[in-house]
Amino acid sequence: MARTQPELARLAGVSLSTVARWIRDPNSVREENRIKLERAGSMKTKRADPEAEKYDRAWSGSTLLTPRQAFIIVGTIDLWQDYLRAMADSCEIDEISPFDSIDPRALFPIAGNQLWLRHAGTAMRSHIKMLTHGLHPVEHPHSFFDELLFAFAVADAPSTEEQYREAEVEMPGEIPLGSDEDFIDDEEEDSPWDDWESLMGSIILGRSPVCDALSAILPFDKVDPHIGQPDISDVDIPHPFEWFHNAIDGWGTRRDTEGEA
């Protein structure tokens, strides 16, 4: 059974564009990468984990997340769901992950509000469902909480990934982001594989339309200690009662609009 180009890229540790060039002309790539690809092509096909395969199929063509990132983000959010279920009778929002990392001044207006936590649980289940089907939670119109939850999951993802590695959890392959046109090819420099710091940087440096608010209330220093955190009093943050309802343009919509400008 012939391997797909993403499978070859994953096994050889090269970019999809390098695989495409190698298929067209094996001598058009560096000898080091040619040897890697020849070895990858000769490996016996091993039955992959069905769960990992599902993410490979859903996210292999995305320029927003890799299959591996989507898989780990889902695992992170699913763990928070467990916390919510375990704390179903609690009103102490600041004791429940991931909300225990939010600046307490942002959550003060909803102290003791269990309905707010139920809304949070619903949003978490929605994110999990979307991500397992190859849909980015903030690509289309969404709420402030969607932005918050996604950014929080990215911030906590390195910890989840480390737990998965220690438990030897089968994860999807590391498939590079981007197309042949916008991808920094590994013929010139190392491929940008699943890099959580870069993803977080893109969120708080302008990809998110509410990046200033996110930077003020989330602990991004967990991912990059060099990121300056503005004071919450200097940033316009929606009231927590509005986090689930206010409409924010999707990232995909913003990219389309910016491209037309």
VOBA-1610 file (N, C-alpha, C; in pm, whole numbers, padded with zeros to 5 digits, always signed):
BEGIN
Met+00084-00120+00000Met+00000+00000+00000Met+00088+00126+00000Ala+00069+00213-00100Ala+00153+00333-00113Ala+00122+00431-00001Arg+00227+00499+00045Arg+00209+00598+00150Arg+00165+00731+00090Thr+00087+00806+00167Thr+00048+00940+00124Thr+00165+01035+00146Gln+00158+01153+00082Gln+00264+01252+00100Gln+00274+01297+00246Pro+00161+01324+00317Pro+00174+01360+00460Pro+00241+01252+00543Glu+00213+01123+00511Glu+00277+01014+00585Glu+00428+01015+00563Leu+00469+01034+00436Leu+00612+01039+00405Leu+00679+01157+00476Ala+00610+01273+00475Ala+00665+01390+00542Ala+00685+01364+00690Arg+00585+01301+00752Arg+00592+01272+00895Arg+00705+01174+00927Leu+00714+01066+00850Leu+00814+00964+00878Leu+00956+01012+00851Ala+00973+01092+00747Ala+01107+01139+00711Ala+01148+01264+00787Gly+01050+01336+00842Gly+01080+01459+00914Gly+01114+01574+00821Val+01044+01581+00707Val+01065+01690+00612Val+00931+01754+00580Ser+00934+01861+00501Ser+00810+01931+00468Ser+00738+01864+00351Leu+00610+01899+00338Leu+00532+01846+00227Leu+00587+01892+00093Ser+00638+02014+00087Ser+00692+02064-00039Ser+00817+01986-00080Thr+00897+01944+00020Thr+01015+01862-00010Thr+00972+01726-00064Val+00867+01668-00005Val+00816+01540-00055Val+00770+01554-00200Ala+00697+01661-00228Ala+00646+01682-00364Ala+00760+01694-00464Arg+00867+01767-00427Arg+00981+01781-00519Arg+01055+01650-00537Trp+01066+01574-00428Trp+01134+01444-00433Trp+01060+01347-00526Ile+00928+01351-00520Ile+00848+01263-00607Ile+00869+01301-00753Arg+00874+01432-00781Arg+00894+01477-00919Arg+01036+01447-00968Asp+01136+01469-00879Asp+01276+01449-00917Asp+01357+01425-00790Pro+01392+01298-00762Pro+01465+01266-00638Pro+01595+01344-00621Asn+01656+01388-00732Asn+01783+01459-00723Asn+01765+01610-00697Ser+01640+01654-00687Ser+01615+01798-00667Ser+01618+01838-00520Val+01632+01740-00429Val+01638+01771-00287Val+01777+01736-00234Arg+01810+01787-00118Arg+01939+01759-00057Arg+01955+01608-00035Glu+02078+01562-00042Glu+02104+01418-00027Glu+02054+01368+00108Glu+02071+01450+00212Glu+02025+01411+00346Glu+01875+01382+00346Asn+01798+01472+00284Asn+01653+01452+00280Asn+01613+01340+00185Arg+01689+01323+00078Arg+01659+01214-00016Arg+01674+01079+00054Ile+01779+01063+00133Ile+01801+00938+00206Ile+01687+00914+00306Lys+01647+01022+00378Lys+01537+01009+00473Lys+01409+00962+00404Leu+01380+01021+00288Leu+01257+00988+00216Leu+01263+00847+00158Glu+01378+00805+00111Glu+01391+00668+00060Glu+01368+00567+00170Arg+01422+00596+00289Arg+01402+00506+00403Arg+01255+00504+00444Ala+01194+00622+00449Ala+01052+00630+00487Ala+00965+00554+00388Gly+00998+00564+00258Gly+00919+00495+00157Gly+00932+00344+00162Ser+01044+00297+00218Ser+01068+00152+00222Ser+01020+00088+00352Met+00979+00170+00449Met+00930+00115+00576Met+00802+00037+00556Lys+00787-00070+00634Lys+00663-00146+00630Lys+00551-00063+00690Thr+00437-00069+00627Thr+00322+00008+00674Thr+00270-00051+00805Lys+00259+00034+00906Lys+00209-00009+01036Lys+00071+00050+01057Arg-00019-00032+01108Arg-00154+00014+01132Arg-00152+00122+01238Ala-00192+00243+01197Ala-00191+00356+01291Ala-00310+00349+01385Asp-00298+00419+01497Asp-00408+00428+01591Asp-00526+00498+01524Pro-00648+00440+01531Pro-00764+00501+01463Pro-00791+00644+01505Glu-00768+00675+01633Glu-00791+00811+01681Glu-00692+00908+01618Ala-00565+00865+01610Ala-00464+00950+01546Ala-00494+00967+01398Glu-00536+00860+01333Glu-00571+00867+01190Glu-00683+00966+01166Lys-00779+00969+01258Lys-00893+01060+01244Lys-00846+01205+01239Tyr-00753+01241+01325Tyr-00701+01378+01326Tyr-00614+01405+01204Asp-00539+01305+01161Asp-00459+01323+01039Asp-00549+01358+00921Arg-00660+01286+00909Arg-00752+01312+00797Arg-00817+01450+00810Ala-00855+01486+00933Ala-00931+01609+00953Ala-00846+01734+00938Trp-00716+01726+00973Trp-00635+01848+00983Trp-00514+01853+00890Ser-00490+01750+00810Ser-00368+01747+00729Ser-00363+01859+00625Gly-00478+01914+00585Gly-00477+02021+00486Gly-00493+02160+00545Ser-00490+02172+00677Ser-00516+02300+00742Ser-00391+02386+00749Thr-00411+02519+00741Thr-00302+02614+00763Thr-00317+02680+00900Leu-00412+02633+00982Leu-00437+02690+01114Leu-00376+02606+01225Leu-00395+02475+01216Leu-00342+02383+01317Leu-00292+02257+01248Thr-00193+02192+01309Thr-00154+02059+01262Thr-00244+01955+01330Pro-00252+01833+01276Pro-00329+01728+01343Pro-00284+01706+01487Arg-00154+01713+01509Arg-00100+01693+01643Arg-00148+01802+01739Gln-00145+01926+01695Gln-00190+02036+01780Gln-00338+02021+01813Ala-00419+01991+01713Ala-00563+01975+01736Ala-00590+01864+01838Phe-00519+01752+01824Phe-00534+01638+01913Phe-00501+01675+02057Ile-00391+01746+02076Ile-00346+01782+02212Ile-00438+01888+02272Ile-00485+01982+02191Ile-00578+02084+02242Ile-00707+02020+02288Val-00757+01922+02211Val-00879+01851+02252Val-00856+01781+02386Gly-00741+01715+02401Gly-00712+01647+02527Gly-00705+01743+02644Thr-00652+01861+02620Thr-00643+01963+02725Thr-00782+02008+02768Ile-00867+02040+02670Ile-01003+02087+02702Ile-01085+01976+02766Asp-01065+01853+02722Asp-01140+01740+02779Asp-01105+01722+02926Leu-00979+01746+02961Leu-00939+01737+03102Leu-01011+01843+03185Trp-01025+01963+03129Trp-01098+02068+03201Trp-01244+02032+03218Gln-01301+01962+03120Gln-01438+01914+03135Gln-01450+01825+03258Asp-01351+01738+03275Asp-01351+01649+03392Asp-01349+01731+03521Tyr-01268+01838+03524Tyr-01263+01923+03642Tyr-01401+01982+03671Leu-01466+02029+03565Leu-01598+02091+03583Leu-01699+01990+03639Arg-01697+01869+03587Arg-01789+01766+03636Arg-01759+01733+03782Ala-01631+01724+03816Ala-01594+01690+03953Ala-01630+01801+04050Met-01635+01925+03999Met-01665+02041+04085Met-01806+02093+04059Ala-01896+02005+04018Ala-02031+02045+03977Ala-02105+02123+04085Asp-02078+02094+04210Asp-02149+02160+04319Asp-02074+02281+04374Ser-01960+02313+04314Ser-01879+02423+04366Ser-01918+02555+04300Cys-01909+02660+04377Cys-01932+02795+04324Cys-01802+02874+04317Glu-01692+02809+04354Glu-01563+02877+04358Glu-01495+02867+04221Ile-01528+02959+04132Ile-01475+02956+03996Ile-01323+02964+03996Asp-01267+03042+04088Asp-01122+03061+04088Asp-01046+02940+04142Glu-01118+02830+04172Glu-01052+02707+04215Glu-01062+02598+04109Ile-01122+02630+03995Ile-01145+02532+03890Ile-01059+02564+03768Ser-00983+02467+03722Ser-00901+02487+03601Ser-00992+02493+03478Pro-00959+02581+03382Pro-00842+02669+03375Pro-00867+02807+03434Phe-00986+02828+03494Phe-01022+02963+03539Phe-00941+03010+03658Asp-00874+02915+03725Asp-00792+02953+03839Asp-00667+03031+03796Ser-00640+03037+03665Ser-00525+03112+03616Ser-00562+03251+03564Ile-00692+03281+03560Ile-00737+03411+03512Ile-00722+03515+03623Asp-00686+03633+03585Asp-00678+03743+03682Asp-00811+03750+03757Pro-00812+03736+03890Pro-00936+03732+03967Pro-01025+03854+03947Arg-00967+03967+03910Arg-01048+04088+03888Arg-01143+04070+03770Ala-01103+03987+03673Ala-01189+03965+03556Ala-01311+03880+03589Leu-01296+03789+03687Leu-01404+03697+03721Leu-01483+03739+03845Phe-01441+03844+03910Phe-01509+03888+04032Phe-01660+03906+04015Pro-01708+03963+03902Pro-01854+03985+03888Pro-01937+03858+03883Ile-01874+03741+03860Ile-01955+03618+03850Ile-01921+03520+03962Ala-01861+03567+04069Ala-01828+03480+04182Ala-01953+03408+04232Gly-01944+03275+04243Gly-02056+03196+04293Gly-02164+03164+04191Asn-02141+03194+04063Asn-02244+03175+03960Asn-02224+03040+03891Gln-02305+02940+03929Gln-02294+02807+03868Gln-02346+02805+03725Leu-02440+02891+03690Leu-02491+02895+03554Leu-02379+02932+03457Trp-02291+03023+03500Trp-02178+03062+03416Trp-02089+02942+03387Leu-02066+02859+03489Leu-01984+02740+03471Leu-02050+02639+03378Arg-02183+02630+03382Arg-02252+02539+03291Arg-02237+02586+03146His-02242+02718+03126His-02218+02772+02992His-02074+02738+02947Ala-01980+02746+03040Ala-01841+02713+03007Ala-01828+02567+02965Gly-01897+02479+03036Gly-01893+02337+03001Gly-01951+02311+02863Thr-02060+02380+02830Thr-02120+02366+02698Thr-02023+02410+02588Ala-01954+02522+02613Ala-01856+02572+02516Ala-01741+02473+02499Met-01697+02412+02606Met-01589+02314+02598Met-01630+02196+02512Arg-01751+02145+02532Arg-01798+02032+02452Arg-01808+02070+02305Ser-01846+02194+02279Ser-01856+02241+02141Ser-01717+02246+02076His-01618+02295+02148His-01482+02302+02095His-01430+02162+02063Ile-01454+02068+02153Ile-01406+01931+02132Ile-01470+01871+02007Lys-01600+01890+01992Lys-01670+01836+01875Lys-01616+01896+01746Met-01596+02028+01745Met-01547+02095+01625Met-01405+02049+01590Leu-01318+02045+01689Leu-01178+02011+01663Leu-01161+01867+01616Thr-01245+01778+01663Thr-01234+01639+01619Thr-01285+01622+01475His-01355+01722+01423His-01406+01716+01285His-01332+01813+01193Gly-01217+01865+01237Gly-01138+01950+01151Gly-01186+02093+01141Leu-01264+02139+01240Leu-01316+02276+01239Leu-01248+02357+01349His-01196+02473+01311His-01129+02560+01408His-01235+02642+01482Pro-01237+02641+01616Pro-01343+02709+01692Pro-01352+02859+01668Val-01242+02923+01625Val-01246+03068+01607Val-01228+03109+01461Glu-01237+03014+01369Glu-01221+03048+01228Glu-01342+03124+01175His-01460+03094+01231His-01584+03159+01190His-01637+03243+01307Pro-01742+03326+01287Pro-01793+03409+01398Pro-01812+03329+01527His-01772+03388+01638His-01768+03315+01765His-01774+03414+01880Ser-01766+03363+02003Ser-01776+03447+02122Ser-01638+03477+02181Phe-01636+03570+02275Phe-01512+03602+02345Phe-01463+03480+02423Phe-01556+03402+02480Phe-01515+03284+02554Phe-01448+03183+02463Asp-01493+03173+02336Asp-01427+03083+02242Asp-01281+03121+02224Glu-01255+03252+02209Glu-01117+03299+02198Glu-01039+03265+02324Leu-01100+03291+02438Leu-01036+03267+02567Leu-01001+03120+02585Leu-01097+03032+02556Leu-01077+02890+02576Leu-00969+02836+02482Phe-00973+02879+02356Phe-00873+02831+02262Phe-00733+02876+02303Ala-00719+03004+02339Ala-00589+03056+02380Ala-00539+02986+02506Phe-00630+02962+02601Phe-00594+02892+02723Phe-00543+02752+02693Ala-00612+02683+02599Ala-00572+02547+02564Ala-00434+02545+02501Val-00404+02645+02417Val-00271+02653+02357Val-00165+02676+02464Ala-00196+02763+02561Ala-00102+02791+02669Ala-00073+02667+02753Asp-00172+02580+02770Asp-00156+02462+02855Asp-00115+02338+02778Ala-00117+02347+02644Ala-00090+02230+02560Ala+00047+02166+02583Pro+00156+02244+02603Pro+00285+02178+02627Pro+00283+02083+02745Ser+00209+02119+02850Ser+00198+02031+02967Ser+00124+01903+02932Thr+00014+01917+02854Thr-00062+01798+02812Thr+00024+01709+02725Glu+00100+01769+02633Glu+00185+01691+02544Glu+00288+01611+02622Glu+00346+01672+02723Glu+00445+01602+02804Glu+00382+01483+02876Gln+00260+01501+02927Gln+00190+01390+02992Gln+00164+01277+02893Tyr+00125+01312+02771Tyr+00100+01211+02668Tyr+00228+01132+02636Arg+00339+01205+02626Arg+00466+01138+02595Arg+00504+01040+02706Glu+00488+01084+02831Glu+00522+00996+02944Glu+00432+00874+02948Ala+00304+00891+02907Ala+00210+00780+02906Ala+00215+00700+02775Glu+00304+00742+02683Glu+00321+00678+02552Glu+00189+00672+02475Val+00117+00784+02479Val-00008+00795+02404Val+00023+00810+02255Glu-00046+00734+02171Glu-00028+00745+02025Glu-00088+00876+01978Met-00004+00961+01916Met-00051+01091+01871Met-00041+01101+01719Pro-00120+01192+01658Pro-00110+01212+01513Pro+00028+01260+01473Gly+00056+01252+01345Gly+00188+01291+01296Gly+00209+01440+01293Glu+00336+01478+01285Glu+00371+01619+01278Glu+00372+01662+01131Ile+00260+01713+01085Ile+00248+01755+00946Ile+00265+01905+00938Pro+00355+01956+00854Pro+00381+02100+00850Pro+00258+02181+00812Leu+00254+02303+00862Leu+00147+02396+00826Leu+00180+02464+00694Gly+00078+02511+00625Gly+00098+02597+00508Gly+00107+02522+00378Ser+00103+02597+00269Ser+00114+02542+00134Ser+00257+02555+00085Asp+00283+02505-00035Asp+00418+02517-00092Asp+00458+02663-00106Glu+00360+02752-00125Glu+00391+02893-00148Glu+00429+02966-00020Asp+00360+02935+00093Asp+00385+03014+00213Asp+00464+02940+00319Phe+00510+02819+00287Phe+00582+02739+00387Phe+00732+02765+00377Ile+00799+02788+00489Ile+00944+02805+00491Ile+01006+02668+00472Asp+01060+02642+00355Asp+01100+02508+00317Asp+01222+02460+00395Asp+01224+02329+00425Asp+01336+02276+00501Asp+01459+02253+00415Glu+01452+02284+00286Glu+01573+02283+00206Glu+01662+02402+00242Glu+01603+02505+00301Glu+01676+02625+00336Glu+01699+02636+00487Glu+01602+02591+00566Glu+01617+02595+00711Glu+01524+02493+00773Asp+01537+02474+00904Asp+01456+02372+00972Asp+01308+02400+00956Ser+01231+02294+00945Ser+01086+02308+00928Ser+01021+02354+01058Pro+00922+02442+01049Pro+00849+02483+01170Pro+00744+02380+01206Trp+00783+02273+01277Trp+00686+02170+01315Trp+00593+02227+01422Asp+00529+02142+01496Asp+00430+02187+01593Asp+00496+02272+01701Asp+00492+02401+01685Asp+00561+02493+01775Asp+00458+02572+01854Trp+00440+02537+01982Trp+00337+02601+02063Trp+00370+02748+02088Glu+00497+02779+02104Glu+00535+02918+02130Glu+00500+03007+02011Ser+00525+02957+01889Ser+00492+03034+01769Ser+00341+03053+01756Leu+00266+02946+01787Leu+00120+02956+01778Leu+00068+03057+01879Met+00120+03053+02000Met+00078+03149+02101Met+00115+03290+02060Gly+00235+03305+02005Gly+00279+03437+01960Gly+00188+03494+01853Ser+00143+03409+01760Ser+00055+03457+01654Ser-00080+03501+01709Ile-00124+03437+01818Ile-00252+03473+01878Ile-00244+03611+01943Ile-00143+03633+02024Ile-00139+03757+02102Ile-00069+03872+02031Leu-00012+03845+01913Leu+00052+03952+01838Leu-00034+03998+01720Gly-00163+03966+01725Gly-00252+04024+01627Gly-00344+03931+01552Arg-00318+03799+01555Arg-00408+03710+01482Arg-00547+03710+01545Ser-00550+03714+01677Ser-00678+03722+01747Ser-00726+03867+01748Pro-00853+03890+01714Pro-00907+04026+01717Pro-00921+04082+01858Val-00907+03998+01961Val-00916+04044+02100Val-00786+04013+02174Cys-00673+04023+02101Cys-00545+03983+02158Cys-00507+04066+02281Asp-00543+04195+02284Asp-00508+04278+02399Asp-00577+04229+02526Ala-00705+04195+02513Ala-00779+04145+02629Ala-00723+04010+02675Leu-00691+03923+02579Leu-00636+03793+02615Leu-00502+03810+02687Ser-00419+03900+02638Ser-00287+03921+02698Ser-00298+03971+02842Ala-00406+04043+02872Ala-00422+04102+03005Ala-00469+04001+03109Ile-00548+03900+03067Ile-00609+03813+03167Ile-00556+03670+03168Leu-00472+03633+03072Leu-00421+03496+03067Leu-00272+03490+03098Pro-00225+03378+03152Pro-00084+03365+03193Pro+00006+03323+03077Phe+00023+03409+02977Phe+00100+03372+02861Phe+00248+03354+02892Asp+00292+03404+03005Asp+00432+03387+03042Asp+00467+03239+03063Lys+00362+03154+03078Lys+00387+03010+03088Lys+00450+02957+02960Val+00413+03020+02848Val+00465+02976+02719Val+00588+03056+02680Asp+00583+03188+02699Asp+00695+03274+02660Asp+00712+03383+02766Pro+00813+03370+02852Pro+00832+03468+02960Pro+00871+03607+02910His+00903+03620+02782His+00944+03749+02727His+00824+03835+02686Ile+00706+03777+02688Ile+00585+03850+02648Ile+00541+03942+02762Gly+00530+04069+02732Gly+00484+04163+02834Gly+00334+04152+02855Gln+00290+04160+02978Gln+00148+04145+03010Gln+00090+04279+03054Pro-00005+04335+02977Pro-00065+04463+03016Pro-00151+04447+03141Asp-00173+04557+03212Asp-00258+04553+03330Asp-00403+04546+03287Ile-00481+04467+03358Ile-00621+04446+03323Ile-00701+04576+03324Ser-00660+04670+03408Ser-00733+04798+03417Ser-00711+04886+03295Asp-00611+04854+03212Asp-00581+04936+03095Asp-00640+04879+02966Val-00714+04769+02976Val-00764+04700+02857Val-00916+04687+02862Asp-00980+04699+02748Asp-01125+04686+02738Asp-01162+04538+02733Ile-01215+04486+02843Ile-01252+04344+02853Ile-01403+04334+02874Pro-01472+04252+02796Pro-01617+04239+02813Pro-01652+04188+02953His-01770+04224+03001His-01818+04171+03128His-01835+04020+03112Pro-01800+03940+03213Pro-01808+03794+03201Pro-01946+03742+03160Phe-02054+03814+03195Phe-02187+03771+03152Phe-02201+03775+02999Glu-02117+03854+02933Glu-02126+03870+02788Glu-02028+03778+02712Trp-01946+03706+02784Trp-01842+03628+02717Trp-01896+03521+02623Phe-02015+03469+02650Phe-02069+03361+02568Phe-02158+03410+02454His-02186+03539+02451His-02288+03588+02358His-02239+03690+02257Asn-02135+03767+02291Asn-02094+03871+02197Asn-02029+03809+02073Ala-02056+03863+01955Ala-02009+03804+01830Ala-01877+03868+01787Ile-01779+03784+01756Ile-01648+03828+01708Ile-01628+03769+01569Asp-01577+03850+01477Asp-01552+03800+01342Asp-01453+03684+01346Gly-01477+03585+01261Gly-01387+03471+01256Gly-01252+03506+01197Trp-01150+03430+01237Trp-01016+03455+01185Trp-01012+03442+01034Gly-01087+03345+00981Gly-01091+03326+00837Gly-01150+03447+00767Thr-01256+03504+00826Thr-01320+03623+00770Thr-01224+03741+00772Arg-01150+03755+00882Arg-01056+03866+00894Arg-00944+03852+00790Arg-00895+03728+00769Arg-00789+03710+00671Arg-00838+03744+00531Asp-00963+03703+00499Asp-01018+03732+00366Asp-01030+03881+00347Thr-01079+03951+00451Thr-01098+04095+00443Thr-00965+04168+00428Glu-00866+04124+00509Glu-00736+04187+00502Glu-00671+04167+00368Gly-00698+04049+00306Gly-00638+04021+00177Gly-00694+04107+00067Glu-00819+04156+00086Glu-00882+04240-00015Glu-00843+04386-00002Ala-00789+04422+00117Ala-00755+04562+00143Ala-00635+04606+00059
//
